[in-house]
Amino acid sequence: MLPVIIAGAGPTGLALALALAGHRVPTIVLDGADGPPPQRLARTCVLFPDLAHWARLPGLTRETAAWSGWYARQRGRVAAHRPFADGEAPLHLPQHALEGALRAAVAGQELIRVLPGTRITDLEQHGTEVVVRSTELTEQTLRGSYLVGCDGARSTVRKLLGVGFPGRTGVERYAVATLRAAFPWEGEGGLHRGGPGGEVTVRPLPGDRWRLDWPLPEGDGLVTPDAMLERVHTTLGGWYEGEPPPYELLDAGVQVCHQRLALRWRAGRVFLAGDAARLLGALGTQPVAEGLRDVENLSWKLAAAWHHAPAEGLLDSYESERRAAVADRLRAVDQALPLVRGRRGRLARLIRGRGRGRLRLLTDGHAGDGALGAPARYPDSPLTFASRRATSATPPGAAVLDVPVTALDGTRTRLRHCLGGPLLLVLTAPGSRVWEAKHWLSAGLMPRLAEAARALPLPTELLVTEAYPDAAAHTLLVVRPDGHLAATLPGADREELRGFITRWHAEADTRSGEPTAP
């Protein structure tokens, strides 16, 4: 089987190569960059709890700040405050640090071949392969099983496919600065409004470093270095009653946020991901986080198709799930902007009538909440199965909670640590932590569930947990490799379990033969 070709070696492309290597799928990464990314401390990214494992790459711990909370201040007074419990905190780090860690991890993978200075120039699809022509010092031709365009906003892959990229340019602009200073908020991020410096978000980084973002009014021109220094000085002076504390300006710039969405994310054996598929960033929405969610959604589906026979329904679900989720995110930004930026009109009045305050809307994207920041849900996906008799705190299609689990060999860990590999069948089994695995492995529902695991069309692992919020004993949670809940089933109900297996074979069958009834 030919390798998967990945065009682009930014965070999305490198993360996809690593994820596919974890599924034992070889890749070729076309790296069009001339070198490592520039170290820009004013260019950072936020990873939410569903993406926290990417911040555990070697060397990233010292570069990453886990926020202790988020506040909103109006004219110096705290209007809202949210502390983050363990496992809930957003993680904030320089984007170049994440990309550097990804590059180092990719360099240690035998299944990943990186071609530096190589850009795609043409592509063709022939039956079971994609033929790519690229240019380095000389033109070369590469053959792959699939091609994923992770080559950014000006994606050559998207243009070669003839896929439209409609949207809006310059939806918001921000002046951005990263400082070293001793602010009093002890690792909390926050929003300030109504002070001398106007609206500003403040987000901590390790080492007494802070990123500050000021939205720029429509029509504002060039932000000169002197204007940036005056903005910093005025803002800090307002916080400290006219006398700014000592600070060091480490980096500054202007961030321009666009809103665009590719009309298609799949064309045969070619896919789009990351900024090649969509652009966002206004109101705190997180482009890098969305790119990594593209990776986690696509990688296991490509791996299933690569290792077995291609499953068109499974591959189609990448576009139907991720494009719809991003479209919802962009729509939420469009609905929120008239309110939070003071633009009058009927839509602003309708949003205000729903009770969504400006401070909340300005916070959600940064804190990972609501329509602007929470992980996507896929309730209408063909891969989501709604049971008639079983429920939990997590609706089908949403991201699962990180509960303790026990594997069949007795290993105890957390559910999120098991993601990224096989499909997971998680049985709620009170008392399972008391007994050794050998005592319950062949008892009760376990033999039947082991048979069901063998009947599913993807590699599957069986786990048990003492309890899952709002789930009855002996409830079975079917968890996809990307951490989304495919189904909540009554573990003892053969009919519902058989119905789920039949549904998944219809949508995701990657093996020949009929499903085995549990």
N, C-alpha and C positions, 0 to 999 in steps of 0.2 A: 504494500500500500504506500502511495506517495505521501510525502510530508504535507502538512498544512503550511501555506505561505502567508506570512503576516507582513503587510506593507505598513511601515511606520514603527519607530522604536521609542515612542513616548511612553508615559505610564500605562496607557491602555494596551498598546502592542506588547510591551515587555511583560505585563501581568498576564496577558493571554498566553504568551509562550510558556510562562512558568506554570500556569494552570493546566495547560495541555500536557506539559511534561509530567505533571503529577498524575495525569490519566494515562501515561505511557504513550503519548502521541508525539511524534517528531515534528519539528517546525523549522522553517527557514524565515528569519526576520530580516527584512530589507530596511536597513538603517540609513536613511537619507541625510542624517545629520553629519556635520563635519567634525564633531567632537562631543565631549560630555556637555550636559546642559550648563548654562551660566549660573553661577551662584547668586540668585536674587532673593534676598530675605523679604522683599516686599511681595513676592509671589509665593503664596502658601496654599495649603489645601486642608480641608477638614474631613476626617474619616469618622463615621458614626459606628456605634457598637457592632452592627452587622458586618462591618468591614475592618474591625479592629485587628484581625489576624495579619493584614498587610503591614501594619505598624510593628509587627514582631519580627520583621526581617532583620538579619544581623546588622548591627550598627545604627539602627533607627531609634533605639530606646532613648539615647541621650539627646536626640533631635526632636522628640515628641513631647508635647504637653497635653496631659489629660486634665481637662477643666474640672474644677471642683464645683462650679455652678455657673449660672447665667443670671444677670440682673438687668433691669431696665430702669433708668433714672430720668425723671422729667424735672427740669430746672433744679437739679441737684438732689431731689428727693427720690427715694426708692419707690417706684410704682409697682414693680413686680420682681420676684426673686424665685429662682428655682435651683435648689441644690441637686447635684448629681450623685446618686448612689454608686457603689462599685459596679462596674460593668455597664453603666449608663452614660458615662462621660464621653462627649465628642473628643477626638484626638486631633491636635493641631500641629502641623509640621511644615517646614519649607518644602516646596514641590521638588526642588533640585535634590534634596536629601532623599526623598522617596524614589525618585528616578535613579539616583546613584545606587541605592540599595538594590533596586530591581536589576540594574545592569550587572552588579556584582553577583547577584544570585543567578542570573542567566548565564554568566560566564562559567559557572560551576556545573552546568547541566550538559551532559553528553547528547541529549536529544534535541538541543537547541543549537542551530547554526546561524550566526549573525553575519551578515554581509555589510560591512561598513561602507558608507558613502554610496550606497546603491539605491536608486530610485526607479520605481516602476514607470514604464513608458507605454506599454500596451498589454492587452490581455485578450485571450480567447478561451472559450469553453468547448471541450470536445468530449462528449459522453461522460466518462468517469474521471475526467481530469481538467485542470485549468492550466493553460500555458501562459506564462508571464514573460514578457520581454522587459529587461531592465538595463540601465546604463550605469557603469562604474567607470573604469578606465576604458574599457571596451564594452560593446553591447553583448549581453548574454541572454540565453533563454533558459527558463526554469519551468519545471513541471510539478504541479502539486495536486493533491486530492481536493483541496478547498483553498480559497483565498479570502482573507479578511482584511478589509481596508481600515486601518487604524491611523491613517495618514493625515489627520487633522482637518481643520476648517476648509482648507483649499484642496481637499482630497482628490488626487488624481484618479484613484479607483472609482470614486463616485462619478466623476466626469466621464470616464471611459464607459461606465455603465449607462450614461445618459439619464441619471436619476436627478430629478429636480430637488432644489434645496430652498424652498420658499421661507420667508420670515421677515424679520425686521432688523435693521442695523442701528446700533447705538441706542438701545433701549434705555440704558443707564450708563453713566460715567462716574467713576470714583477717583478721587485723589487718595493715594495709598502711601503710607510711610511705616517703616519699621524702626523702632527706637530701642535703645537700652536705657532703662530707667527703673527706679524703685517705686512703682505704684503700689497703693495700699490694698489691692483687691485680692491678693493671695491666690493667684491661679484662677480667678474667675474671669470669664468673658462678660461683656456687657454692652449695652446701648445707652448712650447719653443723648438727650434731646433738650432743647430750650436754653442751652448755655451760650456763652459768647462765641464759641467755635462752631455753633450749629449742631446738626446731627452728626454723630460719629460712633462707630462701633469699635470696641477695644477687645483684642483677642490675645491672650498670653501665649508666648513661646518659651522654651527653656532658657535659662541663663538671664533672667530679668529682661528679656526681650518682649516687645509688644508690637502687634500690627494694628494700625489705626486706619480706618476707612471713612472718608467723608463723601457723601453723594454730591455731585456737582450739578448746579442748576442747568436746565436746558439752555443751550446756546452759549454756555460758558466757553471761553476760548482756551488758549494754551495756559497750562499751569507751569509757571516759571519756577526755578529754584528759590528765588526770593519769595514768591507767593506761597510756596510750600512751607518754607521756614516760618513765615508770618502766620500761616494756618496752624502749624504745630504750636508756636509760641502762644497764640491767642487761646487755643483749646486748653493747653496745660495751665495757662494763667487763670482761666475760668474755673478750673478744678481746684486750684490752690490759692484762691482769693487774690489773684493778681500777680503772684510771684511764682513762676514755673520752677519745678524742682530741677536739679541737674539731669541732663539727658544727653545721649549721643545718637545722632541721626545715622542709622546704618544703611538705609536704602529708601528710595522713594520712586514713585512713578504714577502713571494714570492707567486704570483698568477700564476698558470699554466692554460693555456687556451687550451681546447680540442674542437674538432669539430666532433660531432656524431649526427646521425639522425636515430631514430627508423624506421624500415621498415613499420610498421603499428602502428597507434595510436588508433585503435578500433578493438576489437575482440568480437563480440556479445554484451554482456552487460558490457564489461570491456573496459576502456579507459585509456590512458596514458596522462600525462600533466607535464609541467615543465621539470626539468632535467631528469626525467624518460623517456621523449620523445625525447629530444635533448640536446646537449651541445654546447655552444658558449661562447663568451667573448673576442675573439681576436679583435683588432682594435676598442676597445671601445663599441662593441655590448653588450647589457645589458640583462643578463640571467633572473634577477628577473622581469624586465619589460615584457619580452616575456612570462614568466610564468603567470603573471597577465593577459596578453592578451589571453592566453589559457583559463584561468578561465572565462573571460568575454564572450568568444565565446561559451564555453561549457555549462555554468551554465543555460542560458535561454533555451537552447535546451533540456537539461536534465529535467528542470522544466516542459516544455511543455509536454514531454513524460510521466513524472511522474503524472501530474495532469489529463492527458487525455489518449488516446490510444497511444502507441508508434508509432512514425513516423520514419521509417527507413531512408527515404531520409534526414530528418532534422538531425538525429543523424549522418548519414554518412558525412554530410557537415562539421562537426567539423574536421575530418581528412583531407578532401579534401581542406578545406580552410587553416587551421593552418599549416598542414605539408608542403603544397606548399609555404606558406609565409616564413616559417623558412628555407626551402630549398633554396629559393631565397636569403635569408640573408646569409646563409653559402656560397652559390655560389659567392656572391658579395665579401665576405672576401677572398675567394680563388683567385678571379681575382685581387683584390687590393694588396695582400701581395707581389707579385713579384715587384711591382712598389715602394711601400712605404718602403720596407725593402732593396731596392737596389739590388734585385736578378735579374740578367740579363736573357734575353731570349726573344723568339718571343712574348709570351703573354705580357710581360712588354712593349715591343715596341708598340703592338696593343693598350694597355690601354693608353699609353702616347699619341698616335695619336688621341685619342678621346678627348683630352684636359682636362682630369681629373687630376688636380695637386695633388702632394703628400700631401700638407697641407690640401686640401679639404677632401681627403679621410681619413686622420688622425683625422679630426674634426667631420665628419658626425655622427659616432656612438655615440659620446659624446653629440652632440647638437641635436640629433633627426632628422637629415636630410638625404636625399638620400637613396640609397639602403641599407646602413649600419645602418640607425637609424630611418627613418620615419615609422609611423604606416603602417601596412600591408594594402593592397587593395585586394579585392576579386572580380575582374571584371568577372571572368569565373565561379563563383559559380552558382549552379542551383537556389540559392536564390536571385540572382541579375537579375533585369529586366531592359532591355534597351528600353526606349521609343523612338518612332519615332519623337515625336513632342515637347518634353520638355527637357530642359537642365538646369544646374546650375553650379556654380563654383566647385562643388563637383561631380566628376564622380561616377556613380553607383559602389558600392563595396568599396568606400573609406570612411574614417571617416568624419563625418559631422562637420561643423563649429559651434561654440558656439554662436548662435544668441539669442536675447531676444524672449521669447514666452509668450503667454497668454493661460491659460487653460479655459475650458468652464465655470468654476465657477468664472472666473475673476482674478484668481491668476496669478501674473506675476513673471516670473523667467527666468533662462537661460536654453537653450536646454540641455546642458550637465547635469544639475541638475535633469532632468527628465529621464535619462537613467537608465538601470538596472531593469526596471519594464516591463510594457506592450510594445507592438509594438506601435510606434508613427506615426500618420498621421499629418503632419505639413503643413498647408495651408498658402501660402503667401497672405495676405489680407491687402493691404494698407488702412490705416485709422482705423484698428481694435483697436489700442490703444486709439483712441479718444472716441469711443463709449463703453458703458458698454456691457458686454457679453450678457445680456438679449436682447439687440437690434439686434444683428446679429446671435444669436443662431438658430433662426428659419427662417433666411433669406438667399437668394442666394443659394450658393452651400452647405451650412451646413447640411440641412436635408438629401441630397443625400450622403454626406460623412459620416454622422452618420450611415446611412443604410449600406454603404460599410464597415464601421468599424465592424458592427455586422456580416457581411458576412465572414470576414477573420477568418482563423482557429486558431488564437491566441488572447488572451486578447489585446485590442487595446484602445488607448487614442487619442482623437482629440485635436490638438493644433493649434493656429494661430500665425503668425509672421508678422510684418509690411513688412519685406523684407528679402530676402536671396540673397547673392551675385550672380549676373548673372542669376537670375531666374525671369521670367516674373510674373506679377500679376496673382494670382489664380493658381499658380503652386503648386502641391501637392508633398511633400517629404515624402517618407515612410522610417522611420528610425528604424532599428533593436534595440533591447535592449542593444546590445554592442556598439552602436553608429555608426555603419556602414550604409551607405545609400543603401537600397534595391532597390529603384526606384525613379525616378523623372518623374512625370506624369502631363499632362495637366488636372487640376482639373475638367474642364467642359466636358472632353471627356469620355463619358460612355463606349465606346468600349475599350479604353486603360485601363480604371479602371477595367472593367470586365475581360480583358485579364490578368491583374496582379493578380486578385483574383483567377482566374482559375489556373494560374501558381503556386501560393503559395499553393493552395489546392492539386495540384499534387505532390508538393515536401514536404509540411509540414502539411498536413491535420492531425489534431489530434482529430477531432470530426466526428461522423457519420452524414450522411445526405448530401444533395447536397448544394453547395454554393448558396447563394441568390444573384441574379443579382441586382446591384445597379441601 
